[in-house]
Amino acid sequence: MPAFVGVVKLNSIGSSGVFHIGDVFAISPYSVAKTFAGAGSFNTGNGLSIYNYYSNTNTNDADLMDDSVVGNA
């Protein structure tokens, strides 16, 4: 079903990101990544004030495979 889209503000998009407006059946990733970061690392916006007094990021990940992209080419 078609939709009317108003104002869109796109600050940035990464090299493997997807920016899509409109009808779509499926969007499948071509790559996967695992990222570890502390509190407040991925906050985005205009005029943020973030106060993180204590941040602890545990990165113990014992599994061998989290996700695969087989068949998404």
N, CA, C and O atoms as a Tripos MOL2 file, in Angstrom:
@<TRIPOS>MOLECULE
protein
  292   291    73     0     0
PROTEIN
NO_CHARGES

@<TRIPOS>ATOM
      1 N           0.8410   -1.1660    0.0000 N.3       1 MET1
      2 CA          0.0000    0.0000    0.0000 C.3       1 MET1
      3 C           0.8920    1.2360    0.0000 C.2       1 MET1
      4 O           1.7430    1.3620    0.8800 O.2       1 MET1
      5 N           0.7330    2.1330   -0.9320 N.am      2 PRO2
      6 CA          1.5410    3.3510   -0.9850 C.3       2 PRO2
      7 C           1.2910    4.2580    0.2180 C.2       2 PRO2
      8 O           0.2000    4.2720    0.7880 O.2       2 PRO2
      9 N           2.3050    4.9990    0.5830 N.am      3 ALA3
     10 CA          2.2000    5.9070    1.7240 C.3       3 ALA3
     11 C           2.7850    7.2530    1.3510 C.2       3 ALA3
     12 O           3.6810    7.3410    0.5120 O.2       3 ALA3
     13 N           2.2750    8.3010    1.9760 N.am      4 PHE4
     14 CA          2.8340    9.6350    1.8210 C.3       4 PHE4
     15 C           3.8300    9.8610    2.9410 C.2       4 PHE4
     16 O           3.5060    9.6740    4.1140 O.2       4 PHE4
     17 N           5.0400   10.2620    2.5840 N.am      5 VAL5
     18 CA          6.1040   10.4680    3.5500 C.3       5 VAL5
     19 C           6.3790   11.9560    3.6510 C.2       5 VAL5
     20 O           6.5320   12.6410    2.6400 O.2       5 VAL5
     21 N           6.4390   12.4460    4.8750 N.am      6 GLY6
     22 CA          6.7240   13.8600    5.1000 C.3       6 GLY6
     23 C           8.2090   14.1360    5.0620 C.2       6 GLY6
     24 O           8.9410   13.5410    4.2700 O.2       6 GLY6
     25 N           8.6480   15.0240    5.9070 N.am      7 VAL7
     26 CA         10.0470   15.4250    5.9610 C.3       7 VAL7
     27 C          10.8950   14.2900    6.5330 C.2       7 VAL7
     28 O          10.5150   13.6640    7.5220 O.2       7 VAL7
     29 N          12.0420   14.0280    5.9060 N.am      8 VAL8
     30 CA         12.9810   13.0070    6.3680 C.3       8 VAL8
     31 C          14.3180   13.6680    6.5970 C.2       8 VAL8
     32 O          14.8310   14.3560    5.7150 O.2       8 VAL8
     33 N          14.8980   13.4670    7.7850 N.am      9 LYS9
     34 CA         16.2320   13.9930    8.0850 C.3       9 LYS9
     35 C          17.1680   12.8100    8.2660 C.2       9 LYS9
     36 O          16.9940   11.9980    9.1750 O.2       9 LYS9
     37 N          18.1580   12.7240    7.3950 N.am     10 LEU10
     38 CA         19.1360   11.6440    7.4510 C.3      10 LEU10
     39 C          20.4880   12.2610    7.7620 C.2      10 LEU10
     40 O          21.0690   12.9410    6.9160 O.2      10 LEU10
     41 N          20.9970   12.0290    8.9760 N.am     11 ASN11
     42 CA         22.2850   12.6040    9.3690 C.3      11 ASN11
     43 C          23.4370   11.8790    8.7070 C.2      11 ASN11
     44 O          24.3350   12.5150    8.1540 O.2      11 ASN11
     45 N          23.4250   10.5650    8.7540 N.am     12 SER12
     46 CA         24.4830    9.7820    8.1160 C.3      12 SER12
     47 C          24.0030    8.3500    7.9550 C.2      12 SER12
     48 O          23.0600    7.9070    8.6100 O.2      12 SER12
     49 N          24.6830    7.6400    7.0590 N.am     13 ILE13
     50 CA         24.3970    6.2210    6.8570 C.3      13 ILE13
     51 C          25.7170    5.5250    6.5660 C.2      13 ILE13
     52 O          26.5580    6.0410    5.8300 O.2      13 ILE13
     53 N          25.8840    4.3540    7.1500 N.am     14 GLY14
     54 CA         27.1360    3.6260    6.9880 C.3      14 GLY14
     55 C          27.2340    2.9330    5.6410 C.2      14 GLY14
     56 O          26.2940    2.9450    4.8460 O.2      14 GLY14
     57 N          28.3820    2.3330    5.4040 N.am     15 SER15
     58 CA         28.6190    1.6900    4.1100 C.3      15 SER15
     59 C          27.7570    0.4510    3.9160 C.2      15 SER15
     60 O          27.4770    0.0790    2.7770 O.2      15 SER15
     61 N          27.3290   -0.1990    4.9960 N.am     16 SER16
     62 CA         26.4700   -1.3680    4.8570 C.3      16 SER16
     63 C          25.0560   -1.0960    5.3540 C.2      16 SER16
     64 O          24.3030   -2.0300    5.6280 O.2      16 SER16
     65 N          24.6920    0.1760    5.4720 N.am     17 GLY17
     66 CA         23.3630    0.5410    5.9370 C.3      17 GLY17
     67 C          22.3420    0.5210    4.8170 C.2      17 GLY17
     68 O          22.6900    0.4990    3.6370 O.2      17 GLY17
     69 N          21.0740    0.5270    5.2050 N.am     18 VAL18
     70 CA         19.9760    0.5260    4.2490 C.3      18 VAL18
     71 C          19.0660    1.7030    4.5580 C.2      18 VAL18
     72 O          18.6000    1.8500    5.6870 O.2      18 VAL18
     73 N          18.8130    2.5380    3.5650 N.am     19 PHE19
     74 CA         17.8640    3.6450    3.7010 C.3      19 PHE19
     75 C          16.8030    3.4360    2.6330 C.2      19 PHE19
     76 O          17.0800    3.5690    1.4410 O.2      19 PHE19
     77 N          15.6040    3.1130    3.0550 N.am     20 HIS20
     78 CA         14.5570    2.7810    2.0930 C.3      20 HIS20
     79 C          13.2750    3.4980    2.4830 C.2      20 HIS20
     80 O          12.8510    3.4400    3.6370 O.2      20 HIS20
     81 N          12.6660    4.1650    1.5340 N.am     21 ILE21
     82 CA         11.3540    4.7760    1.7250 C.3      21 ILE21
     83 C          10.4550    4.2390    0.6270 C.2      21 ILE21
     84 O          10.7760    4.3640   -0.5550 O.2      21 ILE21
     85 N           9.3530    3.6540    0.9980 N.am     22 GLY22
     86 CA          8.4250    3.1160    0.0150 C.3      22 GLY22
     87 C           8.1060    1.6650    0.2810 C.2      22 GLY22
     88 O           8.4410    1.1230    1.3350 O.2      22 GLY22
     89 N           7.4550    1.0380   -0.6860 N.am     23 ASP23
     90 CA          7.0490   -0.3550   -0.5320 C.3      23 ASP23
     91 C           8.2510   -1.2830   -0.6740 C.2      23 ASP23
     92 O           9.1150   -1.0710   -1.5250 O.2      23 ASP23
     93 N           8.2940   -2.3010    0.1570 N.am     24 VAL24
     94 CA          9.3790   -3.2730    0.1180 C.3      24 VAL24
     95 C           8.8450   -4.6080    0.6330 C.2      24 VAL24
     96 O           8.0490   -4.6490    1.5710 O.2      24 VAL24
     97 N           9.2870   -5.6870    0.0150 N.am     25 PHE25
     98 CA          8.8910   -7.0120    0.4760 C.3      25 PHE25
     99 C           9.8190   -7.5030    1.5820 C.2      25 PHE25
    100 O           9.3560   -7.9510    2.6310 O.2      25 PHE25
    101 N          11.1260   -7.4200    1.3520 N.am     26 ALA26
    102 CA         12.0920   -7.8720    2.3460 C.3      26 ALA26
    103 C          13.4070   -7.1460    2.1320 C.2      26 ALA26
    104 O          13.8260   -6.9130    0.9980 O.2      26 ALA26
    105 N          14.0510   -6.7920    3.2320 N.am     27 ILE27
    106 CA         15.3960   -6.2200    3.1870 C.3      27 ILE27
    107 C          16.2950   -7.1780    3.9600 C.2      27 ILE27
    108 O          16.1000   -7.3850    5.1580 O.2      27 ILE27
    109 N          17.2660   -7.7550    3.2880 N.am     28 SER28
    110 CA         18.1430   -8.7370    3.9050 C.3      28 SER28
    111 C          19.5610   -8.1860    3.9730 C.2      28 SER28
    112 O          20.0180   -7.5350    3.0330 O.2      28 SER28
    113 N          20.2630   -8.4400    5.0760 N.am     29 PRO29
    114 CA         21.6290   -7.9230    5.2040 C.3      29 PRO29
    115 C          22.6200   -8.6790    4.3230 C.2      29 PRO29
    116 O          22.4710   -9.8790    4.0940 O.2      29 PRO29
    117 N          23.6180   -7.9740    3.8400 N.am     30 TYR30
    118 CA         24.7180   -8.5900    3.1020 C.3      30 TYR30
    119 C          25.9110   -8.8510    4.0090 C.2      30 TYR30
    120 O          26.8280   -9.5750    3.6200 O.2      30 TYR30
    121 N          25.9190   -8.2840    5.1980 N.am     31 SER31
    122 CA         27.0070   -8.5090    6.1360 C.3      31 SER31
    123 C          26.4510   -8.4540    7.5490 C.2      31 SER31
    124 O          25.4000   -7.8600    7.7910 O.2      31 SER31
    125 N          27.1570   -9.0720    8.4690 N.am     32 VAL32
    126 CA         26.7940   -9.0310    9.8750 C.3      32 VAL32
    127 C          28.0240   -8.6190   10.6700 C.2      32 VAL32
    128 O          29.1540   -8.8470   10.2390 O.2      32 VAL32
    129 N          27.8080   -8.0220   11.8110 N.am     33 ALA33
    130 CA         28.9010   -7.6040   12.6770 C.3      33 ALA33
    131 C          28.4320   -7.6520   14.1190 C.2      33 ALA33
    132 O          27.2430   -7.5070   14.4030 O.2      33 ALA33
    133 N          29.3550   -7.8500   15.0070 N.am     34 LYS34
    134 CA         29.0610   -7.8200   16.4350 C.3      34 LYS34
    135 C          29.8360   -6.6580   17.0410 C.2      34 LYS34
    136 O          31.0500   -6.5530   16.8700 O.2      34 LYS34
    137 N          29.1350   -5.8010   17.7390 N.am     35 THR35
    138 CA         29.7520   -4.6000   18.2910 C.3      35 THR35
    139 C          29.5190   -4.5530   19.7890 C.2      35 THR35
    140 O          28.4010   -4.7700   20.2590 O.2      35 THR35
    141 N          30.5580   -4.2730   20.5260 N.am     36 PHE36
    142 CA         30.4590   -4.0920   21.9670 C.3      36 PHE36
    143 C          30.7690   -2.6320   22.2800 C.2      36 PHE36
    144 O          31.7440   -2.0800   21.7700 O.2      36 PHE36
    145 N          29.9550   -2.0140   23.1050 N.am     37 ALA37
    146 CA         30.1900   -0.6180   23.4760 C.3      37 ALA37
    147 C          29.5700   -0.3550   24.8380 C.2      37 ALA37
    148 O          28.6590   -1.0640   25.2650 O.2      37 ALA37
    149 N          30.0620    0.6490   25.5010 N.am     38 GLY38
    150 CA         29.5730    1.0060   26.8220 C.3      38 GLY38
    151 C          28.3230    1.8590   26.7710 C.2      38 GLY38
    152 O          27.7860    2.1400   25.7000 O.2      38 GLY38
    153 N          27.8730    2.2610   27.9340 N.am     39 ALA39
    154 CA         26.6520    3.0540   28.0560 C.3      39 ALA39
    155 C          26.8140    4.3880   27.3490 C.2      39 ALA39
    156 O          27.8390    5.0550   27.4910 O.2      39 ALA39
    157 N          25.8030    4.7740   26.5880 N.am     40 GLY40
    158 CA         25.8150    6.0620   25.9090 C.3      40 GLY40
    159 C          26.6140    6.0950   24.6270 C.2      40 GLY40
    160 O          26.8000    7.1730   24.0610 O.2      40 GLY40
    161 N          27.0920    4.9700   24.1450 N.am     41 SER41
    162 CA         27.9500    4.9710   22.9670 C.3      41 SER41
    163 C          27.2010    5.2400   21.6770 C.2      41 SER41
    164 O          27.7560    5.8490   20.7630 O.2      41 SER41
    165 N          25.9640    4.8080   21.5800 N.am     42 PHE42
    166 CA         25.2230    4.9360   20.3290 C.3      42 PHE42
    167 C          24.0780    5.9320   20.4210 C.2      42 PHE42
    168 O          23.1280    5.8460   19.6440 O.2      42 PHE42
    169 N          24.1450    6.8600   21.3390 N.am     43 ASN43
    170 CA         23.1120    7.8900   21.4200 C.3      43 ASN43
    171 C          23.2640    8.8440   20.2480 C.2      43 ASN43
    172 O          24.3660    9.3150   19.9670 O.2      43 ASN43
    173 N          22.1760    9.1290   19.5700 N.am     44 THR44
    174 CA         22.1990   10.0500   18.4460 C.3      44 THR44
    175 C          21.1020   11.0810   18.6430 C.2      44 THR44
    176 O          20.1190   10.8420   19.3430 O.2      44 THR44
    177 N          21.2860   12.2150   18.0230 N.am     45 GLY45
    178 CA         20.2800   13.2600   18.1140 C.3      45 GLY45
    179 C          20.9230   14.6240   18.1490 C.2      45 GLY45
    180 O          22.1420   14.7590   18.0540 O.2      45 GLY45
    181 N          20.0980   15.6150   18.2860 N.am     46 ASN46
    182 CA         20.5800   16.9940   18.3220 C.3      46 ASN46
    183 C          20.4780   17.5250   19.7460 C.2      46 ASN46
    184 O          19.3940   17.5290   20.3290 O.2      46 ASN46
    185 N          21.5880   17.9710   20.3070 N.am     47 GLY47
    186 CA         21.5910   18.5880   21.6350 C.3      47 GLY47
    187 C          21.4060   17.6120   22.7740 C.2      47 GLY47
    188 O          20.6480   17.9020   23.7000 O.2      47 GLY47
    189 N          22.0660   16.4660   22.7460 N.am     48 LEU48
    190 CA         21.9540   15.4880   23.8240 C.3      48 LEU48
    191 C          22.8420   15.8640   25.0000 C.2      48 LEU48
    192 O          23.9320   16.4070   24.8210 O.2      48 LEU48
    193 N          22.3680   15.5710   26.1910 N.am     49 SER49
    194 CA         23.1690   15.6780   27.4050 C.3      49 SER49
    195 C          23.0930   14.3320   28.1010 C.2      49 SER49
    196 O          22.0640   13.9890   28.6820 O.2      49 SER49
    197 N          24.1720   13.5680   28.0460 N.am     50 ILE50
    198 CA         24.2050   12.2200   28.5870 C.3      50 ILE50
    199 C          25.1620   12.1900   29.7680 C.2      50 ILE50
    200 O          26.2850   12.6880   29.6790 O.2      50 ILE50
    201 N          24.7140   11.6040   30.8770 N.am     51 TYR51
    202 CA         25.5530   11.4560   32.0590 C.3      51 TYR51
    203 C          25.5800    9.9870   32.4440 C.2      51 TYR51
    204 O          24.6000    9.4670   32.9760 O.2      51 TYR51
    205 N          26.6860    9.3190   32.1810 N.am     52 ASN52
    206 CA         26.8740    7.9160   32.5370 C.3      52 ASN52
    207 C          27.9560    7.8590   33.6020 C.2      52 ASN52
    208 O          29.1410    8.0130   33.3100 O.2      52 ASN52
    209 N          27.5460    7.6420   34.8060 N.am     53 TYR53
    210 CA         28.5020    7.6610   35.9090 C.3      53 TYR53
    211 C          29.2520    6.3450   36.0350 C.2      53 TYR53
    212 O          30.3880    6.3280   36.5090 O.2      53 TYR53
    213 N          28.6370    5.2430   35.6190 N.am     54 TYR54
    214 CA         29.2980    3.9490   35.7050 C.3      54 TYR54
    215 C          28.9260    3.1340   34.4740 C.2      54 TYR54
    216 O          27.7460    2.9790   34.1610 O.2      54 TYR54
    217 N          29.9160    2.6190   33.7860 N.am     55 SER55
    218 CA         29.6600    1.8240   32.6020 C.3      55 SER55
    219 C          30.5870    0.6240   32.6010 C.2      55 SER55
    220 O          31.8010    0.7710   32.7470 O.2      55 SER55
    221 N          30.0220   -0.5620   32.4390 N.am     56 ASN56
    222 CA         30.8010   -1.7800   32.3900 C.3      56 ASN56
    223 C          30.2920   -2.6120   31.2190 C.2      56 ASN56
    224 O          29.1210   -2.9920   31.1900 O.2      56 ASN56
    225 N          31.1620   -2.8940   30.2570 N.am     57 THR57
    226 CA         30.7780   -3.6730   29.0830 C.3      57 THR57
    227 C          31.4440   -5.0370   29.1550 C.2      57 THR57
    228 O          32.6680   -5.1430   29.0810 O.2      57 THR57
    229 N          30.6390   -6.0770   29.2990 N.am     58 ASN58
    230 CA         31.1540   -7.4450   29.3650 C.3      58 ASN58
    231 C          31.1570   -8.0260   27.9590 C.2      58 ASN58
    232 O          30.1260   -8.0160   27.2870 O.2      58 ASN58
    233 N          32.2950   -8.5330   27.5050 N.am     59 THR59
    234 CA         32.4230   -9.0180   26.1300 C.3      59 THR59
    235 C          32.7070  -10.5100   26.0490 C.2      59 THR59
    236 O          33.2870  -10.9630   25.0620 O.2      59 THR59
    237 N          32.3240  -11.2800   27.0430 N.am     60 ASN60
    238 CA         32.5280  -12.7250   27.0070 C.3      60 ASN60
    239 C          31.4220  -13.3430   26.1570 C.2      60 ASN60
    240 O          30.2700  -13.4040   26.5860 O.2      60 ASN60
    241 N          31.7620  -13.7950   24.9650 N.am     61 ASP61
    242 CA         30.7940  -14.3930   24.0420 C.3      61 ASP61
    243 C          31.3600  -15.7180   23.5600 C.2      61 ASP61
    244 O          32.2350  -15.7490   22.6950 O.2      61 ASP61
    245 N          30.8630  -16.8070   24.1190 N.am     62 ALA62
    246 CA         31.4710  -18.1110   23.8690 C.3      62 ALA62
    247 C          30.9030  -18.8410   22.6550 C.2      62 ALA62
    248 O          31.4890  -19.8390   22.2350 O.2      62 ALA62
    249 N          29.7930  -18.3950   22.0740 N.am     63 ASP63
    250 CA         29.2380  -19.1360   20.9430 C.3      63 ASP63
    251 C          30.0690  -18.9250   19.6850 C.2      63 ASP63
    252 O          30.7940  -17.9380   19.5620 O.2      63 ASP63
    253 N          29.9540  -19.8610   18.7570 N.am     64 LEU64
    254 CA         30.7910  -19.8180   17.5620 C.3      64 LEU64
    255 C          30.1870  -18.9680   16.4530 C.2      64 LEU64
    256 O          30.9220  -18.2960   15.7300 O.2      64 LEU64
    257 N          28.8730  -18.9820   16.3020 N.am     65 MET65
    258 CA         28.2400  -18.2510   15.2120 C.3      65 MET65
    259 C          26.9330  -17.6380   15.7090 C.2      65 MET65
    260 O          26.1180  -18.3330   16.3170 O.2      65 MET65
    261 N          26.7260  -16.3610   15.4610 N.am     66 ASP66
    262 CA         25.5040  -15.6870   15.8850 C.3      66 ASP66
    263 C          24.4700  -15.6190   14.7660 C.2      66 ASP66
    264 O          23.2950  -15.9100   14.9920 O.2      66 ASP66
    265 N          24.8900  -15.2430   13.5790 N.am     67 ASP67
    266 CA         23.9550  -15.0440   12.4800 C.3      67 ASP67
    267 C          24.6950  -15.3340   11.1900 C.2      67 ASP67
    268 O          25.9100  -15.1550   11.1060 O.2      67 ASP67
    269 N          23.9630  -15.7810   10.1930 N.am     68 SER68
    270 CA         24.5980  -16.0010    8.9070 C.3      68 SER68
    271 C          23.8240  -15.2570    7.8280 C.2      68 SER68
    272 O          22.6400  -14.9640    7.9960 O.2      68 SER68
    273 N          24.4810  -14.9590    6.7420 N.am     69 VAL69
    274 CA         23.8560  -14.2580    5.6280 C.3      69 VAL69
    275 C          23.8250  -15.1440    4.3860 C.2      69 VAL69
    276 O          23.8850  -14.6460    3.2620 O.2      69 VAL69
    277 N          23.7340  -16.4390    4.5870 N.am     70 VAL70
    278 CA         23.7060  -17.3880    3.4760 C.3      70 VAL70
    279 C          22.4230  -17.1690    2.6790 C.2      70 VAL70
    280 O          21.3300  -17.1540    3.2450 O.2      70 VAL70
    281 N          22.5550  -17.0030    1.3910 N.am     71 GLY71
    282 CA         21.3920  -16.8170    0.5240 C.3      71 GLY71
    283 C          20.9050  -15.3960    0.3860 C.2      71 GLY71
    284 O          19.8810  -15.1690   -0.2590 O.2      71 GLY71
    285 N          21.5930  -14.4270    0.9630 N.am     72 ASN72
    286 CA         21.1710  -13.0240    0.8740 C.3      72 ASN72
    287 C          21.8940  -12.2580   -0.2130 C.2      72 ASN72
    288 O          21.7850  -11.0330   -0.2660 O.2      72 ASN72
    289 N          22.6160  -12.9230   -1.0700 N.am     73 ALA73
    290 CA         23.3280  -12.2290   -2.1380 C.3      73 ALA73
    291 C          22.3870  -12.0910   -3.2700 C.2      73 ALA73
    292 O          22.7470  -11.5340   -4.3070 O.2      73 ALA73
@<TRIPOS>BOND
     1     1     2 1
     2     2     3 1
     3     3     4 2
     4     3     5 am
     5     5     6 1
     6     6     7 1
     7     7     8 2
     8     7     9 am
     9     9    10 1
    10    10    11 1
    11    11    12 2
    12    11    13 am
    13    13    14 1
    14    14    15 1
    15    15    16 2
    16    15    17 am
    17    17    18 1
    18    18    19 1
    19    19    20 2
    20    19    21 am
    21    21    22 1
    22    22    23 1
    23    23    24 2
    24    23    25 am
    25    25    26 1
    26    26    27 1
    27    27    28 2
    28    27    29 am
    29    29    30 1
    30    30    31 1
    31    31    32 2
    32    31    33 am
    33    33    34 1
    34    34    35 1
    35    35    36 2
    36    35    37 am
    37    37    38 1
    38    38    39 1
    39    39    40 2
    40    39    41 am
    41    41    42 1
    42    42    43 1
    43    43    44 2
    44    43    45 am
    45    45    46 1
    46    46    47 1
    47    47    48 2
    48    47    49 am
    49    49    50 1
    50    50    51 1
    51    51    52 2
    52    51    53 am
    53    53    54 1
    54    54    55 1
    55    55    56 2
    56    55    57 am
    57    57    58 1
    58    58    59 1
    59    59    60 2
    60    59    61 am
    61    61    62 1
    62    62    63 1
    63    63    64 2
    64    63    65 am
    65    65    66 1
    66    66    67 1
    67    67    68 2
    68    67    69 am
    69    69    70 1
    70    70    71 1
    71    71    72 2
    72    71    73 am
    73    73    74 1
    74    74    75 1
    75    75    76 2
    76    75    77 am
    77    77    78 1
    78    78    79 1
    79    79    80 2
    80    79    81 am
    81    81    82 1
    82    82    83 1
    83    83    84 2
    84    83    85 am
    85    85    86 1
    86    86    87 1
    87    87    88 2
    88    87    89 am
    89    89    90 1
    90    90    91 1
    91    91    92 2
    92    91    93 am
    93    93    94 1
    94    94    95 1
    95    95    96 2
    96    95    97 am
    97    97    98 1
    98    98    99 1
    99    99   100 2
   100    99   101 am
   101   101   102 1
   102   102   103 1
   103   103   104 2
   104   103   105 am
   105   105   106 1
   106   106   107 1
   107   107   108 2
   108   107   109 am
   109   109   110 1
   110   110   111 1
   111   111   112 2
   112   111   113 am
   113   113   114 1
   114   114   115 1
   115   115   116 2
   116   115   117 am
   117   117   118 1
   118   118   119 1
   119   119   120 2
   120   119   121 am
   121   121   122 1
   122   122   123 1
   123   123   124 2
   124   123   125 am
   125   125   126 1
   126   126   127 1
   127   127   128 2
   128   127   129 am
   129   129   130 1
   130   130   131 1
   131   131   132 2
   132   131   133 am
   133   133   134 1
   134   134   135 1
   135   135   136 2
   136   135   137 am
   137   137   138 1
   138   138   139 1
   139   139   140 2
   140   139   141 am
   141   141   142 1
   142   142   143 1
   143   143   144 2
   144   143   145 am
   145   145   146 1
   146   146   147 1
   147   147   148 2
   148   147   149 am
   149   149   150 1
   150   150   151 1
   151   151   152 2
   152   151   153 am
   153   153   154 1
   154   154   155 1
   155   155   156 2
   156   155   157 am
   157   157   158 1
   158   158   159 1
   159   159   160 2
   160   159   161 am
   161   161   162 1
   162   162   163 1
   163   163   164 2
   164   163   165 am
   165   165   166 1
   166   166   167 1
   167   167   168 2
   168   167   169 am
   169   169   170 1
   170   170   171 1
   171   171   172 2
   172   171   173 am
   173   173   174 1
   174   174   175 1
   175   175   176 2
   176   175   177 am
   177   177   178 1
   178   178   179 1
   179   179   180 2
   180   179   181 am
   181   181   182 1
   182   182   183 1
   183   183   184 2
   184   183   185 am
   185   185   186 1
   186   186   187 1
   187   187   188 2
   188   187   189 am
   189   189   190 1
   190   190   191 1
   191   191   192 2
   192   191   193 am
   193   193   194 1
   194   194   195 1
   195   195   196 2
   196   195   197 am
   197   197   198 1
   198   198   199 1
   199   199   200 2
   200   199   201 am
   201   201   202 1
   202   202   203 1
   203   203   204 2
   204   203   205 am
   205   205   206 1
   206   206   207 1
   207   207   208 2
   208   207   209 am
   209   209   210 1
   210   210   211 1
   211   211   212 2
   212   211   213 am
   213   213   214 1
   214   214   215 1
   215   215   216 2
   216   215   217 am
   217   217   218 1
   218   218   219 1
   219   219   220 2
   220   219   221 am
   221   221   222 1
   222   222   223 1
   223   223   224 2
   224   223   225 am
   225   225   226 1
   226   226   227 1
   227   227   228 2
   228   227   229 am
   229   229   230 1
   230   230   231 1
   231   231   232 2
   232   231   233 am
   233   233   234 1
   234   234   235 1
   235   235   236 2
   236   235   237 am
   237   237   238 1
   238   238   239 1
   239   239   240 2
   240   239   241 am
   241   241   242 1
   242   242   243 1
   243   243   244 2
   244   243   245 am
   245   245   246 1
   246   246   247 1
   247   247   248 2
   248   247   249 am
   249   249   250 1
   250   250   251 1
   251   251   252 2
   252   251   253 am
   253   253   254 1
   254   254   255 1
   255   255   256 2
   256   255   257 am
   257   257   258 1
   258   258   259 1
   259   259   260 2
   260   259   261 am
   261   261   262 1
   262   262   263 1
   263   263   264 2
   264   263   265 am
   265   265   266 1
   266   266   267 1
   267   267   268 2
   268   267   269 am
   269   269   270 1
   270   270   271 1
   271   271   272 2
   272   271   273 am
   273   273   274 1
   274   274   275 1
   275   275   276 2
   276   275   277 am
   277   277   278 1
   278   278   279 1
   279   279   280 2
   280   279   281 am
   281   281   282 1
   282   282   283 1
   283   283   284 2
   284   283   285 am
   285   285   286 1
   286   286   287 1
   287   287   288 2
   288   287   289 am
   289   289   290 1
   290   290   291 1
   291   291   292 2
@<TRIPOS>SUBSTRUCTURE
     1 MET1         2 RESIDUE 1 A MET
     2 PRO2         6 RESIDUE 1 A PRO
     3 ALA3        10 RESIDUE 1 A ALA
     4 PHE4        14 RESIDUE 1 A PHE
     5 VAL5        18 RESIDUE 1 A VAL
     6 GLY6        22 RESIDUE 1 A GLY
     7 VAL7        26 RESIDUE 1 A VAL
     8 VAL8        30 RESIDUE 1 A VAL
     9 LYS9        34 RESIDUE 1 A LYS
    10 LEU10       38 RESIDUE 1 A LEU
    11 ASN11       42 RESIDUE 1 A ASN
    12 SER12       46 RESIDUE 1 A SER
    13 ILE13       50 RESIDUE 1 A ILE
    14 GLY14       54 RESIDUE 1 A GLY
    15 SER15       58 RESIDUE 1 A SER
    16 SER16       62 RESIDUE 1 A SER
    17 GLY17       66 RESIDUE 1 A GLY
    18 VAL18       70 RESIDUE 1 A VAL
    19 PHE19       74 RESIDUE 1 A PHE
    20 HIS20       78 RESIDUE 1 A HIS
    21 ILE21       82 RESIDUE 1 A ILE
    22 GLY22       86 RESIDUE 1 A GLY
    23 ASP23       90 RESIDUE 1 A ASP
    24 VAL24       94 RESIDUE 1 A VAL
    25 PHE25       98 RESIDUE 1 A PHE
    26 ALA26      102 RESIDUE 1 A ALA
    27 ILE27      106 RESIDUE 1 A ILE
    28 SER28      110 RESIDUE 1 A SER
    29 PRO29      114 RESIDUE 1 A PRO
    30 TYR30      118 RESIDUE 1 A TYR
    31 SER31      122 RESIDUE 1 A SER
    32 VAL32      126 RESIDUE 1 A VAL
    33 ALA33      130 RESIDUE 1 A ALA
    34 LYS34      134 RESIDUE 1 A LYS
    35 THR35      138 RESIDUE 1 A THR
    36 PHE36      142 RESIDUE 1 A PHE
    37 ALA37      146 RESIDUE 1 A ALA
    38 GLY38      150 RESIDUE 1 A GLY
    39 ALA39      154 RESIDUE 1 A ALA
    40 GLY40      158 RESIDUE 1 A GLY
    41 SER41      162 RESIDUE 1 A SER
    42 PHE42      166 RESIDUE 1 A PHE
    43 ASN43      170 RESIDUE 1 A ASN
    44 THR44      174 RESIDUE 1 A THR
    45 GLY45      178 RESIDUE 1 A GLY
    46 ASN46      182 RESIDUE 1 A ASN
    47 GLY47      186 RESIDUE 1 A GLY
    48 LEU48      190 RESIDUE 1 A LEU
    49 SER49      194 RESIDUE 1 A SER
    50 ILE50      198 RESIDUE 1 A ILE
    51 TYR51      202 RESIDUE 1 A TYR
    52 ASN52      206 RESIDUE 1 A ASN
    53 TYR53      210 RESIDUE 1 A TYR
    54 TYR54      214 RESIDUE 1 A TYR
    55 SER55      218 RESIDUE 1 A SER
    56 ASN56      222 RESIDUE 1 A ASN
    57 THR57      226 RESIDUE 1 A THR
    58 ASN58      230 RESIDUE 1 A ASN
    59 THR59      234 RESIDUE 1 A THR
    60 ASN60      238 RESIDUE 1 A ASN
    61 ASP61      242 RESIDUE 1 A ASP
    62 ALA62      246 RESIDUE 1 A ALA
    63 ASP63      250 RESIDUE 1 A ASP
    64 LEU64      254 RESIDUE 1 A LEU
    65 MET65      258 RESIDUE 1 A MET
    66 ASP66      262 RESIDUE 1 A ASP
    67 ASP67      266 RESIDUE 1 A ASP
    68 SER68      270 RESIDUE 1 A SER
    69 VAL69      274 RESIDUE 1 A VAL
    70 VAL70      278 RESIDUE 1 A VAL
    71 GLY71      282 RESIDUE 1 A GLY
    72 ASN72      286 RESIDUE 1 A ASN
    73 ALA73      290 RESIDUE 1 A ALA
